Amino acid sequence: MATFSVRFLGCKVSYTDAHTVREQLFSDGHVEVETPNTADIAVVNTCCVTNEAVSKSRQAVSRAARSHGRVYATGCGARLEGAFGGMPENVSVVRRSSEETPAAIAGDVGAIACVRAEARLERTRAFVKIQDGCSFSCAFCVIPLVRGGTRSRRADAVLREIARRADQGHREIVLTGVNLGCFRDREAGFTLPRLIREAGAIPGVERLRLSSIEVNHLTDELVTALRETPAASAHLHVPLQSGDDTVLRSMGRRYTAAQYLAKLEPLGEFNLTADVIVGFPGEDEDAFGRTLELVERSGITKVHVFPYSPRPGTQTAFADSVPARVKKERGALLRALSDELCRRRWRSKVGTTDRVLVDRPGRGYGDDYTPWLLDAAVGQLVDARAIALSEEGILAVAA
């Protein structure tokens, strides 16, 4: 028997991959410890979406190597050529695909026996990966290089996992993947809209959410499925990256600013969030100004801001023309706008009621993924009434 700890850096796909390793070790009879530095084995699922992400991933692996007998570096960063050179001798860099990694680590650690049930995610929501990889070629993105082309899980396997997570007590299911709109199970006749409808009908699934959807995949059929599925959350995260057409073309994105706006315009009942890259090569003040304007016009509330970071192996690997100082200034302006847009939406909620999923003491999320602050038991869905605002979200009481 070995003791182990698992952590992840990066996105929800990384979290889901890390948990899959955790489940495998747990079911093989090994023991997860609450204090990571006391474990025999550490698994660190890494990220490489920016230079900063690689740096943080290397630091996490190096720290783990000082306090664990064996360390497995997994995930996107581990599959990026050269990112984990020079690691200590007790670090194994696992360059396998996400599907192969759990069995590879479990085989190296060695099983005792299949003596345990599957590990439960220690959260009120469960992230279920339905798709991995990407076959598109955005000029800045390293993900196709480290995760490979798009591929989907079988629909029946996804639905079984959702049912299992609901049985474990998870009130919310988040469908996650690198490019969710590419999900297909042609043999069974499934696309994402059908999967949403069938997942939402599973007993125990009280809330169903998409982690992210590209604007090109935001079809009428998909929106209708979300609207007609009672469990589906009124939240959509739709990456933007830039509001300037010249920058979008340079990025290799497959839409214009006008097309993005047209897709979002009919979605007034949804809380819309987005990713934006600031300081992409060629982005001048006018281009950045158009991004600010689009964000405000589109109805987006929360913006996740990323300063451009050249990634090895991509088309723009050797291009980084915008000074770091300018990136920082533009990022601050966009975050300030995001904060104001969030507060506008929060103010519109005062006096209304919503179902809030409490996921930590004193805090939870409404149906549209806005933050609500109220006193209720963790893990419960509570009918709440908004009474005021705070810096962190909507102040509420039980309705």
C-alpha positions as CSV (number, residue, x, y, z in Angstrom):
1,M,0.0,0.0,0.0
2,A,1.2,3.5,-0.8
3,T,0.0,6.9,0.4
4,F,-0.6,9.5,-2.3
5,S,-1.7,13.1,-3.0
6,V,-3.0,14.6,-6.2
7,R,-3.1,18.2,-7.3
8,F,-3.7,20.0,-10.6
9,L,-2.9,23.3,-12.2
10,G,-4.9,24.9,-15.0
11,C,-8.4,24.3,-16.3
12,K,-11.3,22.1,-15.4
13,V,-10.1,19.5,-17.9
14,S,-6.9,19.3,-15.9
15,Y,-8.9,18.9,-12.7
16,T,-10.9,16.1,-14.3
17,D,-7.8,14.3,-15.5
18,A,-6.2,14.6,-12.1
19,H,-9.3,13.1,-10.4
20,T,-9.3,10.2,-12.8
21,V,-5.7,9.3,-11.6
22,R,-6.9,9.7,-8.1
23,E,-9.8,7.3,-8.6
24,Q,-7.5,4.7,-10.1
25,L,-5.0,4.8,-7.2
26,F,-7.8,4.8,-4.7
27,S,-9.6,1.8,-6.3
28,D,-6.3,-0.1,-6.4
29,G,-6.1,0.1,-2.6
30,H,-3.8,3.0,-2.0
31,V,-4.6,5.7,0.6
32,E,-5.0,9.4,-0.2
33,V,-3.7,11.7,2.6
34,E,-5.1,15.0,3.6
35,T,-1.6,16.5,4.3
36,P,0.1,16.2,0.9
37,N,3.7,16.5,2.2
38,T,3.3,13.3,4.2
39,A,2.5,11.1,1.2
40,D,4.8,8.5,-0.5
41,I,3.6,9.5,-4.0
42,A,2.6,12.8,-5.5
43,V,0.8,13.3,-8.8
44,V,1.0,16.8,-10.2
45,N,-1.2,17.4,-13.3
46,T,0.5,20.3,-15.0
47,C,-0.5,23.2,-17.4
48,C,1.3,24.8,-20.3
49,V,-1.1,27.4,-21.6
50,T,1.2,30.2,-20.8
51,N,4.9,30.7,-19.7
52,E,3.6,31.4,-16.2
53,A,1.6,28.2,-16.1
54,V,4.7,26.2,-17.1
55,S,6.8,28.0,-14.4
56,K,4.2,27.3,-11.7
57,S,3.9,23.7,-12.8
58,R,7.7,23.2,-12.6
59,Q,7.7,24.8,-9.1
60,A,4.9,22.5,-7.9
61,V,6.7,19.4,-9.2
62,S,10.0,20.5,-7.6
63,R,8.3,21.2,-4.3
64,A,6.7,17.8,-4.4
65,A,10.0,16.1,-5.2
66,R,11.5,17.5,-1.9
67,S,8.8,15.9,0.2
68,H,7.7,12.7,-1.6
69,G,9.5,9.5,-2.6
70,R,8.1,9.5,-6.1
71,V,6.5,12.3,-8.1
72,Y,4.6,11.9,-11.4
73,A,4.3,15.0,-13.6
74,T,1.3,14.6,-15.8
75,G,-0.9,16.7,-18.0
76,C,-0.4,19.2,-20.8
77,G,2.9,20.6,-19.4
78,A,4.4,17.1,-19.2
79,R,3.6,16.6,-22.9
80,L,5.2,19.9,-24.0
81,E,8.7,19.2,-25.4
82,G,11.4,20.4,-23.0
83,A,9.1,21.9,-20.4
84,F,10.3,19.5,-17.6
85,G,13.9,19.0,-18.4
86,G,16.3,18.9,-15.4
87,M,13.9,17.5,-12.9
88,P,15.1,15.6,-9.8
89,E,15.7,11.9,-10.2
90,N,12.5,10.9,-8.3
91,V,10.3,12.7,-10.8
92,S,8.8,10.7,-13.6
93,V,7.5,12.9,-16.5
94,V,4.4,11.1,-17.9
95,R,4.0,12.1,-21.6
96,R,1.1,9.8,-22.3
97,S,-2.4,10.9,-23.4
98,S,-4.9,11.7,-20.8
99,E,-6.7,8.4,-21.5
100,E,-3.5,6.4,-20.9
101,T,-2.1,8.2,-17.9
102,P,-4.1,6.7,-15.0
103,A,-3.3,3.1,-16.0
104,A,0.4,4.0,-16.6
105,I,0.8,5.5,-13.1
106,A,-1.3,2.8,-11.4
107,G,0.8,0.1,-13.2
108,D,4.0,1.7,-12.0
109,V,2.8,2.1,-8.4
110,G,1.3,-1.4,-8.4
111,A,-2.1,-2.5,-7.2
112,I,-2.8,-4.1,-3.9
113,A,-6.3,-5.4,-4.9
114,C,-9.5,-3.9,-6.1
115,V,-10.7,-3.4,-2.5
116,R,-12.5,-0.1,-2.7
117,A,-15.3,1.7,-4.4
118,E,-14.5,4.6,-6.7
119,A,-13.4,7.8,-5.0
120,R,-15.9,10.6,-4.7
121,L,-15.0,14.1,-5.8
122,E,-14.8,16.2,-2.7
123,R,-17.1,18.8,-4.2
124,T,-20.7,19.6,-4.6
125,R,-20.3,19.5,-8.4
126,A,-18.7,16.9,-10.6
127,F,-16.8,17.6,-13.8
128,V,-17.5,14.9,-16.5
129,K,-15.2,15.0,-19.5
130,I,-17.0,14.2,-22.7
131,Q,-14.3,15.1,-25.3
132,D,-10.6,15.8,-25.5
133,G,-8.2,17.3,-27.9
134,C,-8.6,19.9,-30.7
135,S,-8.2,19.7,-34.5
136,F,-8.3,23.4,-35.1
137,S,-5.1,25.5,-35.4
138,C,-5.4,28.8,-33.6
139,A,-2.0,30.6,-34.1
140,F,-1.4,31.0,-30.4
141,C,-2.6,27.7,-29.0
142,V,-0.4,24.8,-27.9
143,I,-3.3,22.5,-26.9
144,P,-3.5,20.6,-30.2
145,L,0.2,19.8,-29.9
146,V,0.0,18.4,-26.3
147,R,-3.5,16.9,-26.4
148,G,-3.8,15.8,-30.0
149,G,-6.8,15.9,-32.3
150,T,-10.4,16.0,-31.2
151,R,-11.9,12.7,-29.9
152,S,-15.1,12.0,-28.0
153,R,-16.1,9.5,-25.4
154,R,-19.0,7.1,-26.1
155,A,-22.3,8.6,-25.1
156,D,-23.3,5.6,-23.0
157,A,-20.1,5.9,-21.0
158,V,-20.7,9.6,-20.4
159,L,-24.3,9.0,-19.3
160,R,-23.3,6.2,-16.9
161,E,-20.7,8.4,-15.3
162,I,-23.2,11.2,-14.9
163,A,-25.6,8.8,-13.2
164,R,-22.8,7.5,-11.0
165,R,-21.8,11.1,-9.9
166,A,-25.5,11.9,-9.2
167,D,-25.7,8.8,-7.0
168,Q,-22.6,9.9,-5.2
169,G,-24.5,13.1,-4.2
170,H,-23.2,15.7,-6.7
171,R,-26.0,18.1,-7.3
172,E,-24.4,19.8,-10.3
173,I,-22.8,18.1,-13.3
174,V,-20.4,20.2,-15.5
175,L,-19.8,18.8,-19.0
176,T,-16.2,19.5,-19.8
177,G,-13.7,19.1,-22.6
178,V,-11.2,21.0,-24.7
179,N,-13.8,21.8,-27.4
180,L,-17.2,20.6,-26.3
181,G,-19.0,21.5,-29.6
182,C,-16.9,18.8,-31.3
183,F,-18.5,16.0,-29.2
184,R,-19.9,13.3,-31.5
185,D,-20.9,9.7,-31.0
186,R,-21.9,8.9,-34.6
187,E,-22.5,5.3,-34.0
188,A,-25.1,6.1,-31.3
189,G,-26.4,9.2,-33.0
190,F,-25.3,11.7,-30.4
191,T,-24.3,15.3,-30.7
192,L,-24.0,17.7,-27.8
193,P,-27.6,18.9,-27.9
194,R,-28.9,15.3,-27.5
195,L,-26.4,14.6,-24.8
196,I,-27.6,17.6,-22.9
197,R,-31.2,16.5,-23.1
198,E,-30.5,12.9,-21.9
199,A,-28.0,14.0,-19.2
200,G,-30.5,16.4,-17.8
201,A,-33.1,13.7,-17.6
202,I,-31.0,11.5,-15.3
203,P,-32.5,11.2,-11.8
204,G,-30.5,13.2,-9.3
205,V,-29.0,15.7,-11.8
206,E,-30.4,18.9,-10.5
207,R,-28.1,21.3,-12.4
208,L,-26.3,20.7,-15.7
209,R,-23.7,23.2,-17.1
210,L,-21.3,23.4,-20.0
211,S,-17.7,24.4,-19.0
212,S,-17.2,26.3,-22.3
213,I,-18.5,26.5,-25.9
214,E,-16.9,28.0,-28.9
215,V,-19.1,30.6,-30.6
216,N,-19.1,28.7,-33.9
217,H,-20.8,25.8,-32.1
218,L,-23.4,28.0,-30.5
219,T,-26.2,26.7,-32.8
220,D,-29.9,27.2,-32.6
221,E,-30.2,23.4,-31.8
222,L,-27.8,23.7,-28.9
223,V,-29.5,26.8,-27.4
224,T,-32.9,25.2,-27.8
225,A,-31.7,22.0,-26.0
226,L,-30.4,24.2,-23.1
227,R,-33.6,26.2,-22.9
228,E,-35.8,23.0,-23.0
229,T,-33.8,21.0,-20.4
230,P,-35.0,22.1,-16.9
231,A,-31.7,21.2,-15.3
232,A,-29.6,23.2,-17.7
233,S,-27.9,26.2,-16.2
234,A,-28.5,29.7,-17.7
235,H,-24.7,30.3,-18.0
236,L,-22.5,30.1,-21.1
237,H,-18.8,30.6,-21.3
238,V,-18.0,31.6,-24.9
239,P,-14.3,32.4,-25.5
240,L,-13.8,35.7,-27.4
241,Q,-10.0,36.3,-27.4
242,S,-10.3,39.7,-29.2
243,G,-12.9,42.1,-30.5
244,D,-10.8,43.2,-33.4
245,D,-11.2,41.5,-36.8
246,T,-7.6,41.9,-37.8
247,V,-6.4,40.4,-34.6
248,L,-8.9,37.6,-34.8
249,R,-7.7,36.7,-38.3
250,S,-4.1,36.7,-37.1
251,M,-5.1,34.4,-34.3
252,G,-6.7,32.0,-36.7
253,R,-10.1,32.3,-35.1
254,R,-13.0,31.4,-37.3
255,Y,-15.4,34.3,-36.7
256,T,-15.6,38.1,-36.9
257,A,-16.5,40.5,-34.1
258,A,-19.9,41.0,-35.8
259,Q,-20.6,37.3,-36.0
260,Y,-19.7,36.9,-32.3
261,L,-22.1,39.6,-31.4
262,A,-24.9,38.2,-33.5
263,K,-24.6,34.8,-31.8
264,L,-24.8,36.3,-28.3
265,E,-27.5,38.9,-29.0
266,P,-30.5,36.4,-28.6
267,L,-29.2,35.0,-25.3
268,G,-30.4,37.7,-22.9
269,E,-31.5,35.2,-20.3
270,F,-28.0,33.6,-20.1
271,N,-25.1,34.9,-18.0
272,L,-22.3,35.2,-20.5
273,T,-18.6,34.9,-19.7
274,A,-15.6,34.9,-21.9
275,D,-11.8,34.6,-22.3
276,V,-9.8,37.4,-23.8
277,I,-6.1,37.6,-24.7
278,V,-4.5,41.0,-24.3
279,G,-1.3,42.0,-26.1
280,F,-1.5,39.6,-29.0
281,P,1.2,40.5,-31.7
282,G,-0.2,43.3,-33.7
283,E,-2.8,44.5,-31.2
284,D,-2.6,48.3,-31.1
285,E,-4.6,50.7,-29.0
286,D,-7.4,50.9,-31.5
287,A,-7.7,47.1,-31.6
288,F,-7.8,46.8,-27.9
289,G,-10.4,49.6,-27.8
290,R,-12.6,47.5,-30.1
291,T,-12.3,44.6,-27.7
292,L,-13.4,46.8,-24.8
293,E,-16.4,48.0,-26.8
294,L,-17.4,44.5,-27.9
295,V,-17.3,43.2,-24.4
296,E,-19.6,45.9,-23.2
297,R,-22.0,45.5,-26.1
298,S,-22.2,41.8,-26.0
299,G,-23.8,41.4,-22.6
300,I,-20.7,39.6,-21.2
301,T,-20.2,39.9,-17.5
302,K,-17.1,38.1,-16.3
303,V,-14.0,38.2,-18.5
304,H,-11.0,35.9,-17.9
305,V,-8.0,37.9,-19.0
306,F,-4.8,36.3,-20.3
307,P,-1.7,38.3,-21.3
308,Y,-0.4,36.9,-24.6
309,S,2.4,34.4,-24.1
310,P,4.2,32.8,-27.0
311,R,4.1,29.1,-27.0
312,P,6.6,26.7,-28.5
313,G,5.6,25.0,-31.7
314,T,2.8,27.4,-32.5
315,Q,2.6,29.8,-35.5
316,T,3.3,32.8,-33.2
317,A,6.0,31.1,-31.1
318,F,8.6,33.8,-32.0
319,A,6.2,36.8,-32.1
320,D,5.7,38.9,-29.0
321,S,5.6,42.6,-30.1
322,V,3.5,44.2,-27.3
323,P,5.6,45.2,-24.3
324,A,4.8,43.5,-20.9
325,R,3.9,46.8,-19.4
326,V,1.3,47.5,-22.0
327,K,-0.2,44.0,-21.6
328,K,-0.5,44.6,-17.9
329,E,-2.2,48.0,-18.4
330,R,-4.7,46.5,-20.9
331,G,-5.3,43.6,-18.6
332,A,-6.1,45.9,-15.7
333,L,-8.5,48.0,-17.9
334,L,-10.3,44.9,-19.1
335,R,-10.6,43.5,-15.5
336,A,-12.0,46.8,-14.3
337,L,-14.7,46.7,-17.0
338,S,-15.4,43.0,-16.1
339,D,-15.9,44.0,-12.5
340,E,-18.3,46.7,-13.4
341,L,-20.3,44.4,-15.8
342,C,-20.5,41.8,-13.0
343,R,-21.8,44.3,-10.6
344,R,-24.5,45.5,-13.1
345,R,-25.8,41.9,-13.3
346,W,-25.6,41.5,-9.5
347,R,-27.6,44.7,-9.0
348,S,-30.3,43.4,-11.4
349,K,-30.7,40.4,-9.0
350,V,-31.5,42.4,-5.9
351,G,-35.1,41.6,-4.8
352,T,-35.3,38.4,-6.9
353,T,-35.1,34.8,-5.9
354,D,-32.9,31.9,-7.3
355,R,-31.9,28.4,-6.5
356,V,-28.4,28.6,-5.0
357,L,-26.0,25.6,-4.9
358,V,-23.9,26.2,-1.7
359,D,-20.4,24.9,-2.5
360,R,-18.5,26.3,0.5
361,P,-19.4,27.9,3.8
362,G,-21.3,31.1,3.3
363,R,-21.1,31.0,-0.5
364,G,-22.7,29.4,-3.5
365,Y,-23.8,30.0,-7.1
366,G,-27.2,30.8,-8.7
367,D,-28.6,29.1,-11.7
368,D,-26.7,31.5,-14.0
369,Y,-23.4,31.0,-12.1
370,T,-23.5,34.3,-10.3
371,P,-22.0,34.3,-6.8
372,W,-24.5,34.4,-3.9
373,L,-23.5,34.8,-0.2
374,L,-25.8,33.2,2.3
375,D,-25.8,31.0,5.4
376,A,-26.7,27.5,4.4
377,A,-25.4,24.0,4.6
378,V,-22.7,23.1,2.1
379,G,-24.0,20.8,-0.7
380,Q,-27.5,22.1,-0.5
381,L,-29.6,23.7,-3.2
382,V,-31.4,26.6,-1.4
383,D,-34.1,28.9,-2.5
384,A,-32.6,32.3,-1.8
385,R,-33.7,36.0,-2.0
386,A,-31.1,38.6,-2.9
387,I,-31.2,41.6,-0.5
388,A,-28.0,43.6,-1.3
389,L,-24.5,43.5,-2.8
390,S,-21.0,43.0,-1.4
391,E,-17.6,43.1,-3.1
392,E,-17.7,39.3,-3.5
393,G,-21.3,38.8,-4.8
394,I,-25.0,38.9,-4.0
395,L,-26.0,39.0,-0.3
396,A,-29.0,36.7,0.2
397,V,-31.2,35.1,2.8
398,A,-33.2,31.9,2.5
399,A,-36.5,32.6,0.7
